[in-house]
Amino acid sequence: QVQLVESGGGLVQPGGSLRLSCAASGIIFSIYDMSWYRHAPGKQRELVALIGSGGSTNYGDSVKGRVTISRDNVKNTVYLQIVSLKPEDTAVYYCNAKRFGSSILDYWGRGTQVTVSS
């Protein structure tokens, strides 16, 4: 049974920071590309950050320079550090694990709410 469990969300003041975590089980974590997406009310889901199985990273334009994605293949966990939070960062943040092969394996967590407000 594959599980991706996000944690670390909450209410933060503008200008603050958060570190989100996503703990994976049921997959060979090290061979998966791991991503964070977010979905805000009334908006489309957008990619926040991706870290490949080899460690390469890619960031969404709206957060570039303010987020850092990292992974720990021993703890089977991917992290997202966000700094200088803005109200427009308010969204549900989802963890995704994907592997491309003869078929695409694609798993999602249930999300963690991040609210940026004073």
C-alpha positions as a Markdown table, in Angstrom:
| # | Residue | x | y | z |
|---|---|---|---|---|
| 1 | Gln | 0.0 | 0.0 | 0.0 |
| 2 | Val | 1.5 | 3.3 | -1.1 |
| 3 | Gln | 1.2 | 6.2 | 1.2 |
| 4 | Leu | 2.4 | 9.8 | 1.0 |
| 5 | Val | 1.7 | 11.7 | 4.2 |
| 6 | Glu | 2.3 | 15.5 | 4.2 |
| 7 | Ser | 2.9 | 17.5 | 7.3 |
| 8 | Gly | 4.1 | 20.9 | 8.4 |
| 9 | Gly | 1.3 | 23.1 | 7.1 |
| 10 | Gly | -0.5 | 25.7 | 9.2 |
| 11 | Leu | -1.2 | 29.4 | 9.6 |
| 12 | Val | 1.8 | 31.7 | 9.0 |
| 13 | Gln | 2.1 | 35.4 | 8.9 |
| 14 | Pro | 3.3 | 37.1 | 5.7 |
| 15 | Gly | 7.0 | 37.1 | 5.5 |
| 16 | Gly | 7.2 | 33.9 | 7.6 |
| 17 | Ser | 8.6 | 30.5 | 6.6 |
| 18 | Leu | 7.5 | 26.9 | 6.7 |
| 19 | Arg | 9.0 | 23.5 | 6.1 |
| 20 | Leu | 6.7 | 20.9 | 4.7 |
| 21 | Ser | 7.5 | 17.2 | 4.9 |
| 22 | Cys | 6.2 | 14.3 | 2.9 |
| 23 | Ala | 6.9 | 10.8 | 4.2 |
| 24 | Ala | 6.5 | 8.0 | 1.7 |
| 25 | Ser | 6.0 | 4.3 | 2.3 |
| 26 | Gly | 5.2 | 1.4 | 0.0 |
| 27 | Ile | 7.5 | 2.5 | -2.8 |
| 28 | Ile | 11.2 | 2.4 | -3.6 |
| 29 | Phe | 11.5 | 6.0 | -2.7 |
| 30 | Ser | 14.9 | 6.6 | -4.2 |
| 31 | Ile | 13.8 | 5.8 | -7.8 |
| 32 | Tyr | 10.9 | 8.2 | -7.8 |
| 33 | Asp | 10.7 | 11.8 | -8.9 |
| 34 | Met | 9.1 | 13.7 | -6.1 |
| 35 | Ser | 7.2 | 16.9 | -6.4 |
| 36 | Trp | 5.1 | 19.4 | -4.5 |
| 37 | Tyr | 2.0 | 20.9 | -6.1 |
| 38 | Arg | -0.4 | 23.4 | -4.7 |
| 39 | His | -4.1 | 24.1 | -5.3 |
| 40 | Ala | -5.7 | 27.3 | -4.2 |
| 41 | Pro | -9.4 | 28.0 | -4.4 |
| 42 | Gly | -10.4 | 29.2 | -7.8 |
| 43 | Lys | -7.1 | 28.5 | -9.3 |
| 44 | Gln | -5.6 | 25.6 | -11.2 |
| 45 | Arg | -3.2 | 23.2 | -9.5 |
| 46 | Glu | 0.4 | 24.3 | -10.1 |
| 47 | Leu | 3.8 | 22.8 | -9.7 |
| 48 | Val | 5.7 | 24.3 | -6.9 |
| 49 | Ala | 8.9 | 22.2 | -7.0 |
| 50 | Leu | 10.3 | 18.9 | -8.3 |
| 51 | Ile | 13.3 | 16.9 | -7.3 |
| 52 | Gly | 14.3 | 14.0 | -9.6 |
| 53 | Ser | 15.6 | 10.7 | -8.5 |
| 54 | Gly | 19.0 | 11.9 | -9.3 |
| 55 | Gly | 18.7 | 15.0 | -7.3 |
| 56 | Ser | 18.0 | 17.6 | -10.1 |
| 57 | Thr | 15.5 | 20.3 | -9.2 |
| 58 | Asn | 13.0 | 22.4 | -10.9 |
| 59 | Tyr | 10.8 | 25.2 | -9.5 |
| 60 | Gly | 7.6 | 26.9 | -10.5 |
| 61 | Asp | 8.0 | 30.5 | -11.7 |
| 62 | Ser | 5.7 | 31.9 | -8.9 |
| 63 | Val | 7.9 | 30.6 | -6.1 |
| 64 | Lys | 11.4 | 30.6 | -7.7 |
| 65 | Gly | 13.9 | 32.0 | -5.3 |
| 66 | Arg | 11.7 | 31.4 | -2.2 |
| 67 | Val | 11.5 | 27.6 | -2.1 |
| 68 | Thr | 13.9 | 24.8 | -1.7 |
| 69 | Ile | 13.1 | 21.2 | -2.3 |
| 70 | Ser | 15.2 | 18.4 | -0.9 |
| 71 | Arg | 15.0 | 14.7 | -0.3 |
| 72 | Asp | 16.3 | 12.2 | 2.2 |
| 73 | Asn | 16.4 | 8.7 | 0.6 |
| 74 | Val | 17.2 | 7.1 | 4.0 |
| 75 | Lys | 14.1 | 8.6 | 5.7 |
| 76 | Asn | 12.0 | 8.3 | 2.5 |
| 77 | Thr | 11.0 | 11.9 | 2.9 |
| 78 | Val | 10.9 | 14.9 | 0.7 |
| 79 | Tyr | 10.9 | 18.4 | 2.1 |
| 80 | Leu | 9.8 | 21.8 | 0.9 |
| 81 | Gln | 11.2 | 24.9 | 2.6 |
| 82 | Ile | 9.3 | 28.1 | 1.8 |
| 83 | Val | 10.5 | 31.5 | 2.9 |
| 84 | Ser | 9.1 | 35.1 | 2.6 |
| 85 | Leu | 5.6 | 33.7 | 2.5 |
| 86 | Lys | 2.9 | 35.8 | 0.8 |
| 87 | Pro | -0.9 | 35.6 | 1.1 |
| 88 | Glu | -1.0 | 34.3 | -2.4 |
| 89 | Asp | 0.9 | 31.2 | -1.3 |
| 90 | Thr | -2.2 | 30.1 | 0.6 |
| 91 | Ala | -3.2 | 26.7 | -0.8 |
| 92 | Val | -3.4 | 23.0 | -0.1 |
| 93 | Tyr | 0.1 | 21.6 | -0.8 |
| 94 | Tyr | 0.2 | 18.1 | -2.2 |
| 95 | Cys | 3.1 | 15.7 | -2.4 |
| 96 | Asn | 3.5 | 13.6 | -5.6 |
| 97 | Ala | 5.6 | 10.6 | -6.4 |
| 98 | Lys | 6.1 | 9.7 | -10.1 |
| 99 | Arg | 8.1 | 7.1 | -12.0 |
| 100 | Phe | 8.3 | 6.8 | -15.7 |
| 101 | Gly | 8.9 | 3.3 | -17.1 |
| 102 | Ser | 6.9 | 0.9 | -19.2 |
| 103 | Ser | 4.0 | 2.4 | -17.4 |
| 104 | Ile | 3.7 | 5.6 | -15.4 |
| 105 | Leu | 3.4 | 5.2 | -11.6 |
| 106 | Asp | 1.8 | 8.2 | -10.1 |
| 107 | Tyr | 0.9 | 8.7 | -6.4 |
| 108 | Trp | -0.5 | 11.6 | -4.4 |
| 109 | Gly | -0.8 | 12.5 | -0.8 |
| 110 | Arg | -3.9 | 14.0 | 0.8 |
| 111 | Gly | -2.4 | 17.5 | 1.2 |
| 112 | Thr | -1.6 | 19.9 | 3.9 |
| 113 | Gln | -3.2 | 23.3 | 4.2 |
| 114 | Val | -0.9 | 26.4 | 4.2 |
| 115 | Thr | -2.6 | 29.7 | 5.1 |
| 116 | Val | -0.7 | 32.9 | 5.0 |
| 117 | Ser | -2.5 | 35.7 | 6.8 |
| 118 | Ser | -1.9 | 38.3 | 9.4 |
